[in-house]
């Protein structure tokens, strides 16, 4: 969820971002709960299954699923960021979820045997892959025949003003380059037709893609500003490296652009849209 700044598909980036995500984890969990629930329901996990979560982040989606694998099934919660994995491990302990393993795995090179899992879930991972087609083929490799995949990516940037508007403001100030077509990023797979083709080319069948509408709520613009700085390392680093006058101008421009999303109480209700896909191996 970056707006300009460094590459967001590296372990170093997410290790640095983890502290902010942990501070806002309850808000993120509630905001993204419809997406997580869709993924869990689409996989329809059964007792005894071994399910792999890729790019698990704080682990909330997989930990929703884990109880449905009992008594003998296992969730493998994986991420490249050690800080995110530690946060997921702490959350599992807090919830007393014991049927979970934690692994440092790359979505583009999954260090597991062929056909070794019954299903894979991935919330917001494939869009950050340098080669999403290869990542999906690698995913297909580790799922048993007839197993399931459920994934989520952000829809097109224009449908997600929570990120599109800040990115646009930074670009207008010459602080962020335009994202190249197909480059890794939040909206790299925000085209349902392309996503379907990638899945089918990777060998998946019975592809289903749904749109999930979300609403990011803030009590006021200041709340949006502080949360964006805390959650997006790219936005944080670019903005706060400027002089005070330019920071003030960025704030003013961003507030003006987000004004149409103000509710009757002065809060912000900013829409977002996710593409959620499910398929059989």
HELIX and SHEET records of a PDB file:
HELIX    1   1 UNK A   11  UNK A   23  1                                  13    
HELIX    2   2 UNK A   25  UNK A   31  1                                   7    
HELIX    3   3 UNK A   33  UNK A   43  1                                  11    
HELIX    4   4 UNK A   60  UNK A   66  1                                   7    
HELIX    5   5 UNK A   67  UNK A   69  5                                   3    
HELIX    6   6 UNK A   82  UNK A   95  1                                  14    
HELIX    7   7 UNK A  126  UNK A  128  5                                   3    
HELIX    8   8 UNK A  132  UNK A  142  1                                  11    
HELIX    9   9 UNK A  157  UNK A  159  5                                   3    
HELIX   10  10 UNK A  161  UNK A  172  1                                  12    
HELIX   11  11 UNK A  192  UNK A  201  1                                  10    
HELIX   12  12 UNK A  221  UNK A  231  1                                  11    
HELIX   13  13 UNK A  233  UNK A  240  1                                   8    
HELIX   14  14 UNK A  244  UNK A  258  1                                  15    
HELIX   15  15 UNK A  259  UNK A  261  5                                   3    
SHEET    1   A 7 UNK A 100  UNK A 103  0                                        
SHEET    2   A 7 UNK A  74  UNK A  78  1                                        
SHEET    3   A 7 UNK A  50  UNK A  54  1                                        
SHEET    4   A 7 UNK A 117  UNK A 123  1                                        
SHEET    5   A 7 UNK A 143  UNK A 154  1                                        
SHEET    6   A 7 UNK A 268  UNK A 280 -1                                        
SHEET    7   A 7 UNK A 205  UNK A 218 -1                                        
END                                                                             
